[in-house]
Amino acid sequence: MARNMLMIGPGREENLTRILTSKGLAQFGDALLNFAYSLALTEKIGRPRGTRVPDKVLAEAAVKAGLRKHLLALSRLEK
């Protein structure tokens, strides 16, 4: 199932929405983003630092990346 969900091709808009609405993949993505953010912060300040990417920053990034329409589909599904 996951392999089909990640496929690139004619249905990629639908697949992207499915990926973005998958709770398991969303949690994994959040963990990766938080790790990358913590790693960059650790590099910048010179000592280990574990932190989270603020939700507001994630929302702004989604808009700038053109993912908002897919996330709106998610909010409609949750209602």
C-alpha positions in Angstrom: 0.0 0.0 0.0 2.7 2.5 1.0 4.5 1.8 -2.3 1.5 2.7 -4.3 0.8 5.8 -2.2 4.3 7.2 -3.0 4.1 6.5 -6.7 4.9 9.3 -9.2 2.6 9.5 -12.2 -0.7 10.8 -13.5 -2.4 10.5 -10.1 0.3 12.3 -8.2 -2.0 15.2 -6.9 -4.3 12.5 -5.4 -1.3 10.7 -4.0 0.2 13.8 -2.4 -3.1 14.5 -0.7 -3.2 10.9 0.5 0.4 11.2 1.8 -0.4 14.4 3.6 -3.5 13.0 5.2 -1.8 9.8 6.4 -1.4 10.2 10.2 1.5 7.7 10.3 3.4 9.5 7.6 2.6 12.9 9.2 4.1 11.8 12.5 7.2 10.4 10.8 7.5 13.7 8.8 7.2 15.7 12.0 9.9 13.7 13.7 12.2 14.2 10.7 11.6 18.0 10.6 12.1 18.3 14.3 15.3 16.3 14.1 16.7 18.5 11.2 15.7 21.7 13.1 17.4 20.5 16.3 20.5 19.5 14.3 20.7 22.9 12.7 20.2 24.7 16.0 22.8 22.5 17.6 25.3 23.5 14.8 24.5 27.1 15.2 24.8 27.4 19.0 27.6 24.8 19.4 25.9 22.6 21.9 23.2 19.9 21.7 19.7 21.2 21.6 16.5 19.3 21.0 13.4 21.3 20.1 10.3 21.4 17.9 9.5 23.4 14.8 6.6 25.7 15.9 3.2 24.9 14.3 3.0 28.5 12.9 6.3 28.0 11.0 5.0 24.6 9.6 1.8 26.3 8.5 3.7 29.1 6.8 6.0 26.6 5.1 3.0 24.6 3.8 1.5 27.7 2.2 4.8 28.8 0.6 5.4 25.2 -0.7 1.9 25.2 -2.3 0.6 22.4 -0.1 -2.3 24.4 1.4 -4.9 22.9 -1.0 -3.9 19.4 0.1 -4.1 20.3 3.7 -7.5 21.9 3.2 -8.6 18.5 1.9 -7.4 17.0 5.1 -9.4 19.5 7.2 -12.6 18.7 5.2 -12.0 15.0 5.8 -11.7 15.4 9.5 -15.1 17.2 9.8 
